[in-house]
Amino acid sequence: MNTPRPPPIAAVPGAIAGLPPVSRREQLRLELLTTVDSLQRRRADLVSEGFIEDYVALHWLEWNGGALRLTVTGTNMCQQLRARLN
């Protein structure tokens, strides 16, 4: 008996391994440490422009003399994320 199979997970936009899509804020949170690492290595070109705009709007990053830096809020977010990894 052939029962129809569900579409592969890759075919479902925004879904990862059967989980519901994450919010934009959660997506930004998940990428924050990678973004900060890229900025510290002076590789802002590796960070999506849309992410930078959203980080600035959330006050996690700020422009300072033409460069991006973490705000107090951004620093706290990074500390929370690092604590979860340990």
C-alpha positions as CSV (number, residue, x, y, z in Angstrom):
1,M,0.0,0.0,0.0
2,N,1.4,3.4,-1.0
3,T,0.7,6.1,1.4
4,P,1.6,9.6,0.3
5,R,4.8,10.9,2.0
6,P,5.0,14.4,3.4
7,P,7.2,16.8,1.4
8,P,10.9,16.8,2.4
9,I,11.6,19.2,5.2
10,A,13.8,21.3,2.9
11,A,10.8,22.0,0.8
12,V,8.9,23.6,3.6
13,P,10.0,27.3,3.9
14,G,11.3,28.3,7.3
15,A,11.1,24.8,8.8
16,I,14.2,23.1,10.2
17,A,14.0,19.5,11.1
18,G,10.3,19.6,11.7
19,L,10.4,22.6,14.0
20,P,8.2,25.6,13.4
21,P,9.9,28.6,11.8
22,V,11.8,30.9,14.2
23,S,10.9,34.6,14.6
24,R,13.2,37.2,13.1
25,R,14.3,38.2,16.6
26,E,15.2,34.6,17.4
27,Q,17.1,34.3,14.1
28,L,19.1,37.4,15.0
29,R,19.8,36.1,18.5
30,L,21.0,32.8,17.0
31,E,23.4,34.6,14.7
32,L,24.6,37.3,17.1
33,L,27.8,35.6,18.3
34,T,28.8,34.8,14.7
35,T,28.1,38.4,13.7
36,V,30.2,39.7,16.6
37,D,33.0,37.4,15.7
38,S,32.9,38.6,12.1
39,L,33.0,42.2,13.2
40,Q,35.9,41.6,15.6
41,R,37.8,40.0,12.7
42,R,36.9,43.1,10.6
43,R,34.8,41.0,8.2
44,A,31.5,42.9,8.3
45,D,31.2,41.9,4.6
46,L,30.2,38.4,5.9
47,V,27.2,39.8,7.8
48,S,23.9,40.4,5.9
49,E,23.0,44.0,5.6
50,G,19.5,43.3,6.8
51,F,20.9,41.7,10.0
52,I,23.0,44.8,10.7
53,E,20.0,47.1,10.3
54,D,17.9,44.9,12.6
55,Y,20.7,44.7,15.2
56,V,20.9,48.5,15.2
57,A,17.1,48.8,15.4
58,L,17.1,46.4,18.4
59,H,20.0,48.5,20.0
60,W,22.3,45.4,20.1
61,L,24.8,47.2,17.8
62,E,25.4,50.8,17.2
63,W,27.4,52.9,14.7
64,N,30.5,54.6,16.2
65,G,32.7,56.6,13.9
66,G,31.8,54.5,10.9
67,A,32.3,51.2,12.7
68,L,29.8,48.9,14.4
69,R,30.2,48.1,18.1
70,L,28.1,46.2,20.7
71,T,25.8,48.2,22.9
72,V,25.3,47.4,26.6
73,T,22.2,45.4,25.5
74,G,24.2,43.6,22.8
75,T,27.0,42.8,25.3
76,N,24.4,41.3,27.7
77,M,22.8,39.3,25.0
78,C,26.3,37.8,24.1
79,Q,26.9,37.0,27.7
80,Q,23.6,35.2,28.0
81,L,24.3,33.2,24.7
82,R,27.8,32.2,25.8
83,A,26.4,31.1,29.2
84,R,23.9,28.8,27.4
85,L,26.7,27.3,25.4
86,N,28.7,26.4,28.5
